[in-house]
Amino acid sequence: MTLRLRPDVYEVVKRFAAENFRSMTAEINELLLEATKKASGANQSNPDASEQ
């Protein structure tokens, strides 16, 4: 899969990956997992959020 990132986002993810001793792919997976958990939690705590 090809993923196109803005250069500034690429650099931040690259830095996070290095700090966490992960590959870029592993870091992107972790960031996406955190974001989806956060979004799911936000939707559960506010059931009307999906209607907006």
PDB file of N, CA, C and O in Angstrom, chain B, residues numbered from 101:
ATOM      1  N   MET B 101       0.852  -1.169   0.000  1.00  0.00           N
ATOM      2  CA  MET B 101       0.000   0.000   0.000  1.00  0.00           C
ATOM      3  C   MET B 101       0.902   1.238   0.000  1.00  0.00           C
ATOM      4  O   MET B 101       1.902   1.296   0.715  1.00  0.00           O
ATOM      5  N   THR B 102       0.539   2.184  -0.786  1.00  0.00           N
ATOM      6  CA  THR B 102       1.262   3.449  -0.823  1.00  0.00           C
ATOM      7  C   THR B 102       0.512   4.460   0.025  1.00  0.00           C
ATOM      8  O   THR B 102      -0.712   4.568  -0.044  1.00  0.00           O
ATOM      9  N   LEU B 103       1.262   5.189   0.818  1.00  0.00           N
ATOM     10  CA  LEU B 103       0.670   6.208   1.670  1.00  0.00           C
ATOM     11  C   LEU B 103       1.403   7.516   1.412  1.00  0.00           C
ATOM     12  O   LEU B 103       2.625   7.588   1.536  1.00  0.00           O
ATOM     13  N   ARG B 104       0.667   8.521   1.060  1.00  0.00           N
ATOM     14  CA  ARG B 104       1.264   9.831   0.813  1.00  0.00           C
ATOM     15  C   ARG B 104       1.010  10.721   2.022  1.00  0.00           C
ATOM     16  O   ARG B 104      -0.134  10.953   2.413  1.00  0.00           O
ATOM     17  N   LEU B 105       2.083  11.207   2.595  1.00  0.00           N
ATOM     18  CA  LEU B 105       1.993  12.088   3.761  1.00  0.00           C
ATOM     19  C   LEU B 105       2.575  13.441   3.411  1.00  0.00           C
ATOM     20  O   LEU B 105       3.491  13.556   2.597  1.00  0.00           O
ATOM     21  N   ARG B 106       2.020  14.463   4.045  1.00  0.00           N
ATOM     22  CA  ARG B 106       2.638  15.784   3.905  1.00  0.00           C
ATOM     23  C   ARG B 106       4.040  15.686   4.495  1.00  0.00           C
ATOM     24  O   ARG B 106       4.251  14.944   5.454  1.00  0.00           O
ATOM     25  N   PRO B 107       4.997  16.420   3.942  1.00  0.00           N
ATOM     26  CA  PRO B 107       6.370  16.348   4.444  1.00  0.00           C
ATOM     27  C   PRO B 107       6.492  16.647   5.941  1.00  0.00           C
ATOM     28  O   PRO B 107       7.293  16.013   6.627  1.00  0.00           O
ATOM     29  N   ASP B 108       5.715  17.597   6.458  1.00  0.00           N
ATOM     30  CA  ASP B 108       5.809  17.913   7.880  1.00  0.00           C
ATOM     31  C   ASP B 108       5.273  16.773   8.739  1.00  0.00           C
ATOM     32  O   ASP B 108       5.825  16.487   9.802  1.00  0.00           O
ATOM     33  N   VAL B 109       4.205  16.121   8.293  1.00  0.00           N
ATOM     34  CA  VAL B 109       3.648  14.979   9.023  1.00  0.00           C
ATOM     35  C   VAL B 109       4.638  13.819   8.973  1.00  0.00           C
ATOM     36  O   VAL B 109       4.854  13.143   9.979  1.00  0.00           O
ATOM     37  N   TYR B 110       5.229  13.592   7.827  1.00  0.00           N
ATOM     38  CA  TYR B 110       6.228  12.528   7.672  1.00  0.00           C
ATOM     39  C   TYR B 110       7.364  12.704   8.680  1.00  0.00           C
ATOM     40  O   TYR B 110       7.769  11.747   9.340  1.00  0.00           O
ATOM     41  N   GLU B 111       7.863  13.905   8.793  1.00  0.00           N
ATOM     42  CA  GLU B 111       8.990  14.166   9.706  1.00  0.00           C
ATOM     43  C   GLU B 111       8.602  13.926  11.158  1.00  0.00           C
ATOM     44  O   GLU B 111       9.395  13.385  11.928  1.00  0.00           O
ATOM     45  N   VAL B 112       7.394  14.322  11.540  1.00  0.00           N
ATOM     46  CA  VAL B 112       6.943  14.102  12.921  1.00  0.00           C
ATOM     47  C   VAL B 112       6.797  12.609  13.204  1.00  0.00           C
ATOM     48  O   VAL B 112       7.251  12.129  14.243  1.00  0.00           O
ATOM     49  N   VAL B 113       6.167  11.871  12.289  1.00  0.00           N
ATOM     50  CA  VAL B 113       5.994  10.432  12.485  1.00  0.00           C
ATOM     51  C   VAL B 113       7.358   9.745  12.505  1.00  0.00           C
ATOM     52  O   VAL B 113       7.576   8.822  13.291  1.00  0.00           O
ATOM     53  N   LYS B 114       8.256  10.181  11.662  1.00  0.00           N
ATOM     54  CA  LYS B 114       9.608   9.618  11.631  1.00  0.00           C
ATOM     55  C   LYS B 114      10.305   9.824  12.980  1.00  0.00           C
ATOM     56  O   LYS B 114      10.968   8.921  13.492  1.00  0.00           O
ATOM     57  N   ARG B 115      10.146  11.016  13.544  1.00  0.00           N
ATOM     58  CA  ARG B 115      10.758  11.319  14.849  1.00  0.00           C
ATOM     59  C   ARG B 115      10.125  10.474  15.944  1.00  0.00           C
ATOM     60  O   ARG B 115      10.834   9.900  16.770  1.00  0.00           O
ATOM     61  N   PHE B 116       8.779  10.389  15.960  1.00  0.00           N
ATOM     62  CA  PHE B 116       8.084   9.557  16.954  1.00  0.00           C
ATOM     63  C   PHE B 116       8.543   8.103  16.850  1.00  0.00           C
ATOM     64  O   PHE B 116       8.797   7.453  17.865  1.00  0.00           O
ATOM     65  N   ALA B 117       8.649   7.597  15.626  1.00  0.00           N
ATOM     66  CA  ALA B 117       9.070   6.214  15.414  1.00  0.00           C
ATOM     67  C   ALA B 117      10.467   5.981  15.991  1.00  0.00           C
ATOM     68  O   ALA B 117      10.707   4.978  16.663  1.00  0.00           O
ATOM     69  N   ALA B 118      11.363   6.887  15.732  1.00  0.00           N
ATOM     70  CA  ALA B 118      12.725   6.749  16.252  1.00  0.00           C
ATOM     71  C   ALA B 118      12.740   6.794  17.778  1.00  0.00           C
ATOM     72  O   ALA B 118      13.446   6.013  18.415  1.00  0.00           O
ATOM     73  N   GLU B 119      11.968   7.699  18.361  1.00  0.00           N
ATOM     74  CA  GLU B 119      11.904   7.813  19.822  1.00  0.00           C
ATOM     75  C   GLU B 119      11.322   6.559  20.464  1.00  0.00           C
ATOM     76  O   GLU B 119      11.698   6.202  21.581  1.00  0.00           O
ATOM     77  N   ASN B 120      10.404   5.888  19.766  1.00  0.00           N
ATOM     78  CA  ASN B 120       9.743   4.700  20.292  1.00  0.00           C
ATOM     79  C   ASN B 120      10.373   3.396  19.799  1.00  0.00           C
ATOM     80  O   ASN B 120       9.852   2.312  20.063  1.00  0.00           O
ATOM     81  N   PHE B 121      11.500   3.507  19.079  1.00  0.00           N
ATOM     82  CA  PHE B 121      12.217   2.347  18.542  1.00  0.00           C
ATOM     83  C   PHE B 121      11.296   1.478  17.687  1.00  0.00           C
ATOM     84  O   PHE B 121      11.283   0.252  17.802  1.00  0.00           O
ATOM     85  N   ARG B 122      10.529   2.146  16.829  1.00  0.00           N
ATOM     86  CA  ARG B 122       9.606   1.467  15.923  1.00  0.00           C
ATOM     87  C   ARG B 122       9.915   1.849  14.490  1.00  0.00           C
ATOM     88  O   ARG B 122      10.588   2.844  14.218  1.00  0.00           O
ATOM     89  N   SER B 123       9.404   1.029  13.578  1.00  0.00           N
ATOM     90  CA  SER B 123       9.445   1.397  12.162  1.00  0.00           C
ATOM     91  C   SER B 123       8.367   2.453  11.921  1.00  0.00           C
ATOM     92  O   SER B 123       7.492   2.671  12.760  1.00  0.00           O
ATOM     93  N   MET B 124       8.446   3.091  10.781  1.00  0.00           N
ATOM     94  CA  MET B 124       7.401   4.054  10.409  1.00  0.00           C
ATOM     95  C   MET B 124       6.044   3.355  10.344  1.00  0.00           C
ATOM     96  O   MET B 124       5.043   3.904  10.803  1.00  0.00           O
ATOM     97  N   THR B 125       6.005   2.160   9.781  1.00  0.00           N
ATOM     98  CA  THR B 125       4.746   1.430   9.670  1.00  0.00           C
ATOM     99  C   THR B 125       4.166   1.117  11.043  1.00  0.00           C
ATOM    100  O   THR B 125       2.972   1.311  11.272  1.00  0.00           O
ATOM    101  N   ALA B 126       4.994   0.639  11.947  1.00  0.00           N
ATOM    102  CA  ALA B 126       4.523   0.323  13.295  1.00  0.00           C
ATOM    103  C   ALA B 126       4.039   1.581  14.010  1.00  0.00           C
ATOM    104  O   ALA B 126       3.040   1.544  14.729  1.00  0.00           O
ATOM    105  N   GLU B 127       4.739   2.681  13.815  1.00  0.00           N
ATOM    106  CA  GLU B 127       4.334   3.935  14.466  1.00  0.00           C
ATOM    107  C   GLU B 127       2.999   4.431  13.922  1.00  0.00           C
ATOM    108  O   GLU B 127       2.143   4.874  14.688  1.00  0.00           O
ATOM    109  N   ILE B 128       2.817   4.358  12.607  1.00  0.00           N
ATOM    110  CA  ILE B 128       1.547   4.779  12.003  1.00  0.00           C
ATOM    111  C   ILE B 128       0.419   3.886  12.511  1.00  0.00           C
ATOM    112  O   ILE B 128      -0.670   4.379  12.806  1.00  0.00           O
ATOM    113  N   ASN B 129       0.666   2.574  12.619  1.00  0.00           N
ATOM    114  CA  ASN B 129      -0.353   1.667  13.160  1.00  0.00           C
ATOM    115  C   ASN B 129      -0.730   2.052  14.585  1.00  0.00           C
ATOM    116  O   ASN B 129      -1.915   2.072  14.917  1.00  0.00           O
ATOM    117  N   GLU B 130       0.238   2.354  15.428  1.00  0.00           N
ATOM    118  CA  GLU B 130      -0.041   2.741  16.810  1.00  0.00           C
ATOM    119  C   GLU B 130      -0.820   4.055  16.869  1.00  0.00           C
ATOM    120  O   GLU B 130      -1.769   4.181  17.642  1.00  0.00           O
ATOM    121  N   LEU B 131      -0.425   5.023  16.060  1.00  0.00           N
ATOM    122  CA  LEU B 131      -1.125   6.303  16.044  1.00  0.00           C
ATOM    123  C   LEU B 131      -2.573   6.135  15.577  1.00  0.00           C
ATOM    124  O   LEU B 131      -3.485   6.738  16.142  1.00  0.00           O
ATOM    125  N   LEU B 132      -2.774   5.325  14.556  1.00  0.00           N
ATOM    126  CA  LEU B 132      -4.134   5.073  14.073  1.00  0.00           C
ATOM    127  C   LEU B 132      -4.962   4.318  15.107  1.00  0.00           C
ATOM    128  O   LEU B 132      -6.145   4.610  15.283  1.00  0.00           O
ATOM    129  N   LEU B 133      -4.362   3.361  15.785  1.00  0.00           N
ATOM    130  CA  LEU B 133      -5.065   2.623  16.824  1.00  0.00           C
ATOM    131  C   LEU B 133      -5.495   3.553  17.953  1.00  0.00           C
ATOM    132  O   LEU B 133      -6.637   3.492  18.407  1.00  0.00           O
ATOM    133  N   GLU B 134      -4.583   4.414  18.410  1.00  0.00           N
ATOM    134  CA  GLU B 134      -4.920   5.387  19.455  1.00  0.00           C
ATOM    135  C   GLU B 134      -6.048   6.310  19.010  1.00  0.00           C
ATOM    136  O   GLU B 134      -6.968   6.588  19.779  1.00  0.00           O
ATOM    137  N   ALA B 135      -5.977   6.781  17.780  1.00  0.00           N
ATOM    138  CA  ALA B 135      -6.998   7.703  17.267  1.00  0.00           C
ATOM    139  C   ALA B 135      -8.355   7.028  17.160  1.00  0.00           C
ATOM    140  O   ALA B 135      -9.376   7.634  17.485  1.00  0.00           O
ATOM    141  N   THR B 136      -8.376   5.768  16.703  1.00  0.00           N
ATOM    142  CA  THR B 136      -9.658   5.085  16.570  1.00  0.00           C
ATOM    143  C   THR B 136     -10.252   4.748  17.938  1.00  0.00           C
ATOM    144  O   THR B 136     -11.469   4.804  18.113  1.00  0.00           O
ATOM    145  N   LYS B 137      -9.408   4.400  18.902  1.00  0.00           N
ATOM    146  CA  LYS B 137      -9.904   4.155  20.257  1.00  0.00           C
ATOM    147  C   LYS B 137     -10.483   5.438  20.845  1.00  0.00           C
ATOM    148  O   LYS B 137     -11.543   5.424  21.471  1.00  0.00           O
ATOM    149  N   LYS B 138      -9.783   6.534  20.640  1.00  0.00           N
ATOM    150  CA  LYS B 138     -10.245   7.824  21.149  1.00  0.00           C
ATOM    151  C   LYS B 138     -11.571   8.213  20.495  1.00  0.00           C
ATOM    152  O   LYS B 138     -12.494   8.667  21.172  1.00  0.00           O
ATOM    153  N   ALA B 139     -11.658   8.035  19.185  1.00  0.00           N
ATOM    154  CA  ALA B 139     -12.884   8.380  18.464  1.00  0.00           C
ATOM    155  C   ALA B 139     -14.033   7.481  18.901  1.00  0.00           C
ATOM    156  O   ALA B 139     -15.159   7.954  19.056  1.00  0.00           O
ATOM    157  N   SER B 140     -13.770   6.209  19.099  1.00  0.00           N
ATOM    158  CA  SER B 140     -14.814   5.289  19.546  1.00  0.00           C
ATOM    159  C   SER B 140     -15.293   5.658  20.936  1.00  0.00           C
ATOM    160  O   SER B 140     -16.493   5.628  21.209  1.00  0.00           O
ATOM    161  N   GLY B 141     -14.378   6.001  21.808  1.00  0.00           N
ATOM    162  CA  GLY B 141     -14.739   6.413  23.160  1.00  0.00           C
ATOM    163  C   GLY B 141     -15.541   7.689  23.172  1.00  0.00           C
ATOM    164  O   GLY B 141     -16.476   7.827  23.960  1.00  0.00           O
ATOM    165  N   ALA B 142     -15.192   8.624  22.310  1.00  0.00           N
ATOM    166  CA  ALA B 142     -15.919   9.891  22.223  1.00  0.00           C
ATOM    167  C   ALA B 142     -17.336   9.659  21.729  1.00  0.00           C
ATOM    168  O   ALA B 142     -18.274  10.293  22.213  1.00  0.00           O
ATOM    169  N   ASN B 143     -17.501   8.760  20.776  1.00  0.00           N
ATOM    170  CA  ASN B 143     -18.832   8.457  20.249  1.00  0.00           C
ATOM    171  C   ASN B 143     -19.690   7.724  21.269  1.00  0.00           C
ATOM    172  O   ASN B 143     -20.905   7.917  21.307  1.00  0.00           O
ATOM    173  N   GLN B 144     -19.079   6.892  22.089  1.00  0.00           N
ATOM    174  CA  GLN B 144     -19.837   6.155  23.105  1.00  0.00           C
ATOM    175  C   GLN B 144     -20.284   7.067  24.230  1.00  0.00           C
ATOM    176  O   GLN B 144     -21.378   6.901  24.768  1.00  0.00           O
ATOM    177  N   SER B 145     -19.437   8.041  24.595  1.00  0.00           N
ATOM    178  CA  SER B 145     -19.804   8.932  25.691  1.00  0.00           C
ATOM    179  C   SER B 145     -20.811   9.992  25.262  1.00  0.00           C
ATOM    180  O   SER B 145     -21.494  10.579  26.101  1.00  0.00           O
ATOM    181  N   ASN B 146     -20.905  10.239  23.939  1.00  0.00           N
ATOM    182  CA  ASN B 146     -21.844  11.213  23.404  1.00  0.00           C
ATOM    183  C   ASN B 146     -22.571  10.591  22.215  1.00  0.00           C
ATOM    184  O   ASN B 146     -22.154  10.775  21.072  1.00  0.00           O
ATOM    185  N   PRO B 147     -23.652   9.858  22.473  1.00  0.00           N
ATOM    186  CA  PRO B 147     -24.336   9.165  21.382  1.00  0.00           C
ATOM    187  C   PRO B 147     -24.862  10.081  20.284  1.00  0.00           C
ATOM    188  O   PRO B 147     -25.060   9.630  19.156  1.00  0.00           O
ATOM    189  N   ASP B 148     -25.091  11.351  20.586  1.00  0.00           N
ATOM    190  CA  ASP B 148     -25.597  12.286  19.586  1.00  0.00           C
ATOM    191  C   ASP B 148     -24.493  12.790  18.668  1.00  0.00           C
ATOM    192  O   ASP B 148     -24.791  13.459  17.679  1.00  0.00           O
ATOM    193  N   ALA B 149     -23.219  12.491  18.962  1.00  0.00           N
ATOM    194  CA  ALA B 149     -22.094  13.003  18.176  1.00  0.00           C
ATOM    195  C   ALA B 149     -22.150  12.506  16.740  1.00  0.00           C
ATOM    196  O   ALA B 149     -21.745  13.229  15.829  1.00  0.00           O
ATOM    197  N   SER B 150     -22.646  11.278  16.510  1.00  0.00           N
ATOM    198  CA  SER B 150     -22.691  10.749  15.150  1.00  0.00           C
ATOM    199  C   SER B 150     -23.769  11.414  14.308  1.00  0.00           C
ATOM    200  O   SER B 150     -23.732  11.319  13.081  1.00  0.00           O
ATOM    201  N   GLU B 151     -24.725  12.083  14.936  1.00  0.00           N
ATOM    202  CA  GLU B 151     -25.807  12.736  14.198  1.00  0.00           C
ATOM    203  C   GLU B 151     -25.447  14.126  13.735  1.00  0.00           C
ATOM    204  O   GLU B 151     -26.192  14.728  12.962  1.00  0.00           O
ATOM    205  N   GLN B 152     -24.332  14.651  14.183  1.00  0.00           N
ATOM    206  CA  GLN B 152     -23.965  16.039  13.840  1.00  0.00           C
ATOM    207  C   GLN B 152     -23.258  16.091  12.519  1.00  0.00           C
ATOM    208  O   GLN B 152     -22.874  17.170  12.067  1.00  0.00           O
TER     209      GLN B 152
END
